[in-house]
Amino acid sequence: MAFDFACPDWEEKLRRGETPIPALPVNKDRATRAVNFFNGLQLPDVPGQPRLAEAAGDWFRDIVRAAFGSEDPETGLPLINEVFALVPKKNSKTTYSAALGLTALLLWDRPNAQMLILGPTQNIAQRCFDQAHDMIKANPKLAAIFHVQEHLKTITRIKTGATLSVKTFEMGVVTGEIPALTIIDELHVIASRSFAERVIAQITGGMVTNPHALLVYITTQSDVPPMGVFKTKLEFARGVRDGKITEGVRMLPVLYEFPERVQVAKDKPWRDPTLWPMVTPNLGLSVNLQILKDQYAARRQEGLEAEIIWASQHLNIQVGMGLHNDRWIGTDYWEDASEPGLTLEELIRRSEVCVAGIDGGGMDDLLGLSVVGRERHTRRWLSWSRAWVHPIALKRRKKMVPVLQDFEKAGELVICQHPTQDVEELVAEVGNLYRAGVLPQKAGVGLDPEGVAAIVDALELDGIPTEMLVPVSQGYRLNGAIKGTERKLYDGSMKHAEQGLMTWCVGNAKTETRGNAVVVTKAVSGSGKIDPLMALFNAVWLMSLNPAAPARIDDFLAQAVMAME
C-alpha cells in the first residue's frame, strides 16, 4: 500500500527536540534488533569508548529504527528504500554512517551481499572506514564476526560473506552487483562532480529489481547555492516532507533546517542562538552550544561571507545567493522582486515598449540576453532573460557543470549543439520582439561593444534596422544603469521573471568603487558568471532613455473596436 511520508508538524517537532519524521508502521522485532545492534557499538575515539546507547543522539536511532524496521503491513516489504538526512556539521554524521553500515552487516543475513559507504574525498572515506574498524576492535565479539582488510577498506561478515566497503565517490565506484546498502556521505560535495548524477542514477536504477535495497544520503547543506543531484534530492525530500509529493514515494526525509521564513528574513532571525537547538540534534553530545557561539562570533567579525559559510555548515542555512562584502546591493532586493510565471510572451503582451540587452564574451563564457518591457498603465519594468553556453565552457569549468545543467533543465539556458546555435537563437528572440512591434524605432537593442560583430551582422541580416542597434559603454559608464536597477528593485517598480539562472548571476556579482561610480564587471566577479546580468544592465540603460512606445497593430485594432462601439 502507499504510505504518506509527509510530516506537516516538522517545525513543531524540531522545536520540541523530536526527530522530524512521521509515525511509521514497523516490524517491532526487526526494528528492536537493529537499534540494539546500533546501541551496542562503541565510540572508538572518545575516552572510555562509550556505547552508542549512551553516546549517540536519539535522532539517529529513529533513523535506524525506520530504515531497518519499516514495513508494509500488507506485503511485509520494506516501506523505505531511501533516506535523505540533512544535518549540520559536527553532529557525528561520519561516525554514525560507519555504525549504520555495521548494523546492516550484522542484521541482514543476505549471502555475499555488497554494501558501500561512499565518501566525497579520500580523507573522509578513510575516516569513516577507521571508525568502523575501530568499533570492531573495541569489541572482541565483533572481531570474531568480521574479517577486516585494511588495504581494501573492506569489512566482511564471515558467516554470510557479505561485505561493507568504504570508497571514495568516483565514476566507476559501482560495478557489477547493485549494492544492498549504499550510504552516501556529504552529497552536497559529491554533487559538484560532473558524473555524480549518472552514478547515483545507476545505483537507484538497479534498486528497482531489489525491494530490500536501501540508499541513505547523509549530508550537510552546501556553502554555495544547491546544485545538481544535491539540489534535486533536497527539493524532492522537502516536497515529500511537506506533502506536495506523495505518489510512489519510498523516501524518508529527515531534514534539520529552519523554516524558509527564518532562513530568508532580512533581519536573519537564525542568528539567535536560542533557535540553534532546533537544527543541532547532537547538542550536548558531539555539539557544544558555547563553542558554537564562540565560533559564530569569530566568523561574524571576519565578515558577511565568512558568516554565511559558517551558517550554511553549522545551521544548514541555504545559500540562495552568494553574499559578499563587495556584493552588488541589488542582491538584497532581488528575490522580493520576482514575479512567478512571467514568461517572455507574457512580458510582450503586457508591455507598451520593450528593449533588449545582449552581453557575451569568449567561448568559455555565457552569451546573455535580457529583455525589459515597460508595462502599460503601471509603467512598471518587467524583465526576462536567457543564456547560451558552448560545451567548451563545461570542459574548462567542470565545477559549473551541475548548476548549468540545472538551468538547462529549467529552460533558462541552452547548451549549444553546434557552433552558431547561440547566435541564431538569440537573433530569433530579438526578431520576435521586432516582429511583435514592441521595439522602439531607435536604440532598441543594446550590446556590449566588445566581440559582438557576428551578432550585429546576424541581427541586420534578420531585418533588424541598424538604427535600432546601439553599443552600450561598460565600466564606470554603466554606473547609472547599475544603480537604477538597484533603486527600481528596491521600490518595487521593476519585476523580473523567477529564474534560477538570474538568481545565480546576481549572487555572483561583485562590485568595486571607481571614483563616484560602482562597477560590476566580469573581472571583479572572478569565475562567477554574470553575463545575463550585464545584459540586463544594458537593457536597463536603454529603457532609462524613456523610449517612445511604437504603434502596434493590436493597439490599432483596440482603437478601432472602441471607435465602433
HELIX and SHEET records of a PDB file:
HELIX    1   1 TRP A   10  ARG A   15  1                                   6    
HELIX    2   2 LYS A   28  GLY A   40  1                                  13    
HELIX    3   3 LEU A   52  ALA A   55  1                                   4    
HELIX    4   4 ASP A   58  GLY A   69  1                                  12    
HELIX    5   5 LYS A   93  LEU A  107  1                                  15    
HELIX    6   6 GLN A  122  LYS A  137  1                                  16    
HELIX    7   7 PRO A  140  ILE A  145  1                                   6    
HELIX    8   8 GLU A  150  LEU A  152  5                                   3    
HELIX    9   9 LEU A  187  ILE A  190  1                                   4    
HELIX   10  10 ALA A  196  GLY A  206  1                                  11    
HELIX   11  11 MET A  207  THR A  209  5                                   3    
HELIX   12  12 GLY A  228  ARG A  241  1                                  14    
HELIX   13  13 GLU A  260  VAL A  264  1                                   5    
HELIX   14  14 PRO A  269  ARG A  271  5                                   3    
HELIX   15  15 PRO A  273  VAL A  279  5                                   7    
HELIX   16  16 LEU A  289  GLU A  302  1                                  14    
HELIX   17  17 LEU A  304  HIS A  314  1                                  11    
HELIX   18  18 THR A  331  TRP A  334  1                                   4    
HELIX   19  19 GLU A  335  ALA A  337  5                                   3    
HELIX   20  20 LEU A  344  ARG A  350  1                                   7    
HELIX   21  21 PRO A  391  ARG A  396  1                                   6    
HELIX   22  22 LYS A  398  MET A  400  5                                   3    
HELIX   23  23 VAL A  401  LYS A  409  1                                   9    
HELIX   24  24 GLN A  421  ARG A  435  1                                  15    
HELIX   25  25 ALA A  453  LEU A  461  1                                   9    
HELIX   26  26 THR A  466  MET A  468  5                                   3    
HELIX   27  27 GLY A  475  LEU A  478  5                                   4    
HELIX   28  28 ASN A  479  ASP A  491  1                                  13    
HELIX   29  29 GLY A  500  ASN A  508  1                                   9    
HELIX   30  30 LYS A  522  SER A  525  1                                   4    
HELIX   31  31 ASP A  531  MET A  543  1                                  13    
HELIX   32  32 ILE A  553  MET A  564  1                                  12    
SHEET    1   A 8 PHE A 146  GLN A 149  0                                        
SHEET    2   A 8 THR A 154  ARG A 157 -1                                        
SHEET    3   A 8 THR A 163  THR A 168 -1                                        
SHEET    4   A 8 GLN A 114  GLY A 119  1                                        
SHEET    5   A 8 LEU A 181  ASP A 185  1                                        
SHEET    6   A 8 LEU A 214  THR A 219  1                                        
SHEET    7   A 8 GLU A  82  LEU A  86  1                                        
SHEET    8   A 8 MET A 251  LEU A 255  1                                        
SHEET    1   B 7 SER A 338  GLU A 339  0                                        
SHEET    2   B 7 MET A 494  ALA A 497  1                                        
SHEET    3   B 7 TRP A 381  VAL A 389  1                                        
SHEET    4   B 7 LEU A 367  GLU A 375 -1                                        
SHEET    5   B 7 SER A 351  ASP A 359 -1                                        
SHEET    6   B 7 VAL A 445  LEU A 447  1                                        
SHEET    7   B 7 LEU A 469  PRO A 471  1                                        
SHEET    1   C 4 SER A 338  GLU A 339  0                                        
SHEET    2   C 4 MET A 494  ALA A 497  1                                        
SHEET    3   C 4 TRP A 381  VAL A 389  1                                        
SHEET    4   C 4 LEU A 413  ILE A 415  1                                        
SHEET    1   D 2 THR A 511  ARG A 514  0                                        
SHEET    2   D 2 ALA A 517  VAL A 520 -1                                        
END                                                                             
